[in-house]
Amino acid sequence: MTTTTELDARTPGLNLGSDVLYLSKQNVLDLAISRAEIIGYTRDALVEHGHQRYEMPAKIGVHPYPEVFFHAMPAYVPGKNAVGCKWIECYPNNPAKFGLPQTTGLMVINDVESGVPVAIMDSTWVTAMRTPAVTVLAAAKLHPGAETFGMFGCGVQGKEHVRYAAEALPDLKTVYVYDNREAAADALIAELQGQVPFTLVKGESIEAVVKSSEVLSSATVILKEPLAAVKDKWVSAGQTILPCDLNTFWDPKTTKRADKYIVDSIEEHELFANMGYFPGGLPTIVAEIGEVIADVKLGRENSDQLIVNSNIGMAVCDVVVGRAIYDRAIAQRIGTTLAL
Ligand SMILES: NC(=O)c1ccc[n+]([C@@H]2O[C@H](COP(=O)([O-])OP(=O)(O)OC[C@H]3O[C@@H](n4cnc5c(N)ncnc54)[C@H](O)[C@@H]3O)[C@@H](O)[C@H]2O)c1
């Protein structure tokens, strides 16, 4: 039997089973975890996923209004000693209606051996960080050497995608950004131009961005009925498309005709399809991105292939990053200890 002393030795500063560490967004920021480190944790999570060394049931959710969702996202990744659950909402009208983010949430991290909760943390930051980390890891693998990148949506995710592209895509020369609120694209460029090693250009139109970029990503809104803002005829052979917003932004014809349609989780995509997203049906999925990152399955096989990789977000990434945050917080004695 494990004694309390042994448990406390694993997490000095926390009385396991009696206390839980609360980490606010500011606490998480104070840990100063770098984007390079987040990319490393996210790669580890994807490799574990690619080798099927995880447990992650598809998200379950509740839906108070049409087009909004709350998701419970549990996962266990034994190789990273990470178990927990993220509880997240997506309310697309929050920014316009309340001046609040589309996506906020909390995450609980548990002790694997005893099961007790050890940390409760803001998950807004984790979500803002691990999502672009997945995109740039996929971009580096599926489209090495890319010199041009197009980003649709210049909000929380759009900005972080540009920052993460600077970390992981060393050959980029130009990044085009586009937002239907022009001020958002202007603000992104004003904030980041001096901080990234490539030129940031405000896209003149969606068509111009698509036709100028080898690799493209979108983080706009997730809707059941596709906006099809990108016309299929603008997309050409050899491009790599990495949506974070399911197939909302893209013409479903493009995802259907892609040479490879890769997703982060087949189960998650099937779940969304069953909820009414992908009204024309899911394209045929050839691999999960973790399998490609882990070299279990092939990604790009020649420079002419059109590849679409849809990543809707996986709890394995959240709990691996969350566990790293918790370990760092314990080591740095950051956070507030609360009684359970
Ligand atoms: N795949 C994942 O793991 C994951 C994780 C987090 C968020 N998301 C999704 O990413 C999207 C963006 O999230 P966020 O937190 O950055 O939101 P945000 O509100 O901060 O930013 C979204 C931006 O997209 C712009 N936009 C909306 N509709 C557009 C359109 N039709 N054309 C061009 N621009 C448009 C908005 O003006 C805004 O600037 C959401 O759909 C969210 O659900 C996905």
PDBQT file of the ligand as one rigid body, heavy atoms in Angstrom, charges set to zero:
ROOT
HETATM    1  N1  LIG A 401      -8.777  22.487 -33.374  1.00  0.00    +0.000 N 
HETATM    2  C1  LIG A 401      -8.573  22.875 -32.150  1.00  0.00    +0.000 C 
HETATM    3  O1  LIG A 401      -7.928  22.186 -31.376  1.00  0.00    +0.000 OA
HETATM    4  C2  LIG A 401      -9.083  24.205 -31.717  1.00  0.00    +0.000 A 
HETATM    5  C3  LIG A 401      -8.686  24.749 -30.489  1.00  0.00    +0.000 A 
HETATM    6  C4  LIG A 401      -9.134  26.022 -30.149  1.00  0.00    +0.000 A 
HETATM    7  C5  LIG A 401      -9.950  26.714 -30.993  1.00  0.00    +0.000 A 
HETATM    8  N2  LIG A 401     -10.348  26.132 -32.167  1.00  0.00    +0.000 N 
HETATM    9  C6  LIG A 401     -11.233  26.825 -33.095  1.00  0.00    +0.000 C 
HETATM   10  O2  LIG A 401     -10.463  27.817 -33.758  1.00  0.00    +0.000 OA
HETATM   11  C7  LIG A 401     -11.336  28.880 -34.103  1.00  0.00    +0.000 C 
HETATM   12  C8  LIG A 401     -10.735  30.213 -33.680  1.00  0.00    +0.000 C 
HETATM   13  O3  LIG A 401     -10.582  30.245 -32.281  1.00  0.00    +0.000 OA
HETATM   14  P1  LIG A 401      -9.997  31.555 -31.589  1.00  0.00    +0.000 P 
HETATM   15  O4  LIG A 401      -9.908  31.248 -30.142  1.00  0.00    +0.000 OA
HETATM   16  O5  LIG A 401      -8.803  32.028 -32.318  1.00  0.00    +0.000 OA
HETATM   17  O6  LIG A 401     -11.187  32.574 -31.850  1.00  0.00    +0.000 OA
HETATM   18  P2  LIG A 401     -11.131  34.164 -31.995  1.00  0.00    +0.000 P 
HETATM   19  O7  LIG A 401     -12.534  34.640 -31.855  1.00  0.00    +0.000 OA
HETATM   20  O8  LIG A 401     -10.095  34.724 -31.085  1.00  0.00    +0.000 OA
HETATM   21  O9  LIG A 401     -10.630  34.391 -33.501  1.00  0.00    +0.000 OA
HETATM   22  C9  LIG A 401     -11.361  34.009 -34.626  1.00  0.00    +0.000 C 
HETATM   23  C10 LIG A 401     -11.047  34.996 -35.743  1.00  0.00    +0.000 C 
HETATM   24  O10 LIG A 401     -11.626  34.499 -36.954  1.00  0.00    +0.000 OA
HETATM   25  C11 LIG A 401     -12.214  35.597 -37.632  1.00  0.00    +0.000 C 
HETATM   26  N3  LIG A 401     -13.258  35.099 -38.516  1.00  0.00    +0.000 N 
HETATM   27  C12 LIG A 401     -14.479  34.622 -38.169  1.00  0.00    +0.000 A 
HETATM   28  N4  LIG A 401     -15.162  34.271 -39.264  1.00  0.00    +0.000 NA
HETATM   29  C13 LIG A 401     -14.353  34.553 -40.328  1.00  0.00    +0.000 A 
HETATM   30  C14 LIG A 401     -14.499  34.423 -41.725  1.00  0.00    +0.000 A 
HETATM   31  N5  LIG A 401     -15.625  33.949 -42.251  1.00  0.00    +0.000 N 
HETATM   32  N6  LIG A 401     -13.479  34.789 -42.516  1.00  0.00    +0.000 NA
HETATM   33  C15 LIG A 401     -12.336  35.297 -41.992  1.00  0.00    +0.000 A 
HETATM   34  N7  LIG A 401     -12.134  35.445 -40.662  1.00  0.00    +0.000 NA
HETATM   35  C16 LIG A 401     -13.142  35.072 -39.844  1.00  0.00    +0.000 A 
HETATM   36  C17 LIG A 401     -12.737  36.506 -36.538  1.00  0.00    +0.000 C 
HETATM   37  O11 LIG A 401     -12.918  37.818 -36.995  1.00  0.00    +0.000 OA
HETATM   38  C18 LIG A 401     -11.644  36.380 -35.484  1.00  0.00    +0.000 C 
HETATM   39  O12 LIG A 401     -10.655  37.383 -35.619  1.00  0.00    +0.000 OA
HETATM   40  C19 LIG A 401     -12.677  28.572 -33.458  1.00  0.00    +0.000 C 
HETATM   41  O13 LIG A 401     -13.500  27.979 -34.426  1.00  0.00    +0.000 OA
HETATM   42  C20 LIG A 401     -12.347  27.572 -32.404  1.00  0.00    +0.000 C 
HETATM   43  O14 LIG A 401     -13.413  26.712 -32.108  1.00  0.00    +0.000 OA
HETATM   44  C21 LIG A 401      -9.928  24.919 -32.537  1.00  0.00    +0.000 A 
ENDROOT
TORSDOF 0
